[in-house]
Amino acid sequence: MASLPILRPAAADNTRQVADVVPAATAKDVEQEEVPGGFRAYTERLAMGSDRSMWSGRDNVARLVAGAGALLLPVAMFLPWYRDADGDGATFSAWGGYWFVIAEMLVLLLVGAGLALGALAGKPLAGPAVNVVIGFAFVVTVTVVIALFIARPGGNAETAVAFGAYVGLAAINTIKGGAILMAINARRRLTVGPALAMKR
């Protein structure tokens, strides 16, 4: 009776080969699992950078608007604001008008320059301070409108509004617009920023 060959050594070899293959596959799977994690961190860093660039771009727009108004206002104050109503060609600038209107515009000029320079230095005004600037700019606007169209220096029958007054109003509203943009950006940071952080 012929004896059957014993296959135990072969089975042992197969078991050893399988044991060698399984750890290799496991290590490979671990490497594949690490890639998405690294990619996720990379995309999060990109998203954070894009958020910073977005806010920086919006701040730059607000800074340019406020700075443009601060540069335009002193020029406008030397332009003709009033002219004689009888048509003899005589004009006078904002410096010949009401003293309190001049004082308000000078303060607003300094405030507008401070807004632009503060944002340029990376230290923009906080939300409450910007709201105060916006309120003051509205007061200046109302005062100038009254001085131009309701109670002009020398009387409404004697004087009329010249083109420089409209340039001055545009400069005042430009400073006010820059402050409003800064307030909007500050409010969005408080609301949108935490929401984006929670999503990540």
C-alpha positions in Angstrom: 0.0 0.0 0.0 1.5 3.3 -1.2 1.8 6.0 1.3 0.3 9.5 0.6 2.6 12.5 0.6 2.5 14.7 3.6 1.5 18.3 2.6 2.1 20.0 6.0 5.2 21.8 5.0 3.5 23.3 2.0 0.6 24.5 4.1 3.0 26.1 6.5 4.7 27.9 3.6 1.4 29.1 2.3 0.4 30.4 5.7 3.7 32.2 5.9 3.2 33.7 2.5 -0.3 34.9 3.3 1.0 36.4 6.6 3.6 38.3 4.6 1.0 39.6 2.2 -1.6 40.7 4.7 0.6 43.2 6.6 1.8 44.6 3.3 -1.7 45.3 2.2 -2.6 46.7 5.6 0.3 49.1 5.5 -0.7 50.1 2.0 -4.2 50.8 3.1 -2.9 53.0 6.0 -0.9 55.0 3.5 -4.0 55.5 1.3 -6.0 56.6 4.4 -3.4 59.2 5.3 -3.7 60.9 1.9 -7.3 62.2 2.3 -6.4 63.5 5.8 -3.5 65.5 4.4 -5.5 66.7 1.5 -8.2 67.8 3.8 -5.8 69.8 5.9 -4.4 71.3 2.8 -7.8 72.4 1.5 -8.6 73.9 4.9 -5.5 75.9 4.8 -6.4 77.1 1.3 -9.9 78.0 2.5 -8.6 80.0 5.4 -6.2 81.8 3.1 -9.0 82.6 0.7 -11.1 84.0 3.6 -8.3 86.2 4.6 -7.8 87.5 1.1 -11.5 88.1 0.7 -11.7 90.2 3.9 -8.5 92.0 2.9 -9.9 92.9 -0.5 -13.1 94.2 1.1 -11.1 96.3 3.6 -9.0 97.7 0.8 -12.1 98.9 -1.0 -13.4 100.6 2.1 -10.0 102.1 2.8 -9.8 103.5 -0.8 -13.3 105.0 -0.6 -12.6 106.7 2.8 -9.2 107.9 1.6 -10.6 109.3 -1.6 -13.2 111.3 0.3 -10.5 112.6 2.7 -8.4 113.8 -0.2 -11.3 115.3 -2.1 -12.9 117.3 0.7 -10.1 119.8 1.3 -9.9 120.5 -2.4 -13.7 121.0 -2.6 -13.6 123.5 0.3 -11.5 125.8 -1.8 -13.8 125.6 -4.8 -16.7 128.1 -5.3 -19.6 127.0 -3.0 -21.7 130.2 -3.4 -22.3 132.8 -6.0 -24.2 136.0 -6.2 -27.7 135.5 -7.4 -27.7 138.7 -9.4 -25.3 137.1 -11.9 -22.3 139.5 -11.5 -20.0 136.5 -11.3 -18.8 136.9 -7.7 -18.2 133.6 -5.8 -16.9 132.5 -2.5 -15.7 129.1 -1.2 -16.8 127.1 1.8 -14.3 129.1 3.9 -16.6 132.1 3.5 -19.6 130.3 4.8 -20.8 129.3 8.3 -18.0 128.7 10.8 -19.6 125.6 12.3 -20.0 124.0 8.8 -16.2 124.5 8.3 -15.4 123.0 11.7 -17.6 120.0 11.0 -16.0 119.4 7.7 -12.5 119.7 9.1 -13.2 117.2 11.8 -14.7 114.8 9.2 -11.7 115.3 7.1 -9.4 114.2 9.9 -11.7 111.3 10.7 -11.7 110.1 7.1 -8.0 110.3 6.9 -7.8 108.3 10.2 -10.0 105.6 8.9 -7.9 105.1 5.8 -4.6 105.3 7.6 -5.8 103.0 10.4 -7.0 100.3 7.9 -3.7 100.7 6.0 -1.7 100.0 9.2 -3.8 97.0 9.9 -5.6 98.6 12.9 -9.1 99.5 11.7 -11.6 101.1 14.0 -13.8 98.8 16.0 -17.5 98.5 15.1 -18.9 100.9 17.7 -16.3 103.6 16.7 -17.1 103.2 13.1 -20.8 103.6 13.9 -20.0 106.9 15.7 -18.2 108.1 12.5 -21.1 107.2 10.4 -23.5 109.1 12.7 -21.2 112.1 12.6 -21.0 112.0 8.9 -24.8 112.0 8.6 -24.9 115.1 10.9 -22.3 116.9 8.7 -24.4 116.0 5.6 -27.6 117.4 7.0 -25.8 120.6 8.2 -24.2 121.2 4.8 -27.5 120.6 3.0 -29.2 123.2 5.3 -26.4 125.6 4.6 -26.7 125.2 0.9 -30.4 124.9 0.2 -32.3 126.2 3.2 -30.3 129.0 4.9 -27.4 130.1 2.7 -25.0 132.8 4.0 -26.1 136.2 3.0 -29.7 135.1 2.4 -31.2 132.8 -0.1 -32.3 135.7 -2.3 -28.8 137.1 -2.5 -26.7 133.9 -3.0 -27.0 130.7 -5.0 -25.3 127.4 -4.9 -22.1 127.0 -7.0 -20.6 123.7 -8.3 -18.0 123.4 -5.6 -20.7 122.7 -3.0 -21.8 119.6 -4.9 -18.2 118.4 -5.0 -18.0 118.9 -1.2 -21.2 116.9 -0.7 -19.8 114.1 -2.8 -16.6 114.1 -0.7 -18.6 114.0 2.5 -20.7 111.1 1.3 -17.6 109.3 0.0 -16.1 109.3 3.5 -19.4 108.2 4.9 -19.6 105.4 2.4 -16.1 104.2 3.3 -17.2 104.1 7.0 -20.3 102.2 6.1 -18.3 99.6 4.2 -16.0 99.1 7.1 -19.0 98.6 9.5 -20.5 96.1 7.1 -17.2 94.2 6.9 -16.8 94.2 10.7 -20.3 92.8 11.1 -19.7 90.1 8.5 -16.6 89.0 10.3 -18.6 88.5 13.5 -21.4 86.5 11.8 -19.9 84.8 8.8 -16.4 84.0 10.3 -17.6 81.8 13.2 -20.1 80.0 10.9 -17.3 79.1 8.5 -15.1 77.9 11.4 -17.9 75.6 12.6 -18.3 74.1 9.2 -14.6 73.2 9.1 
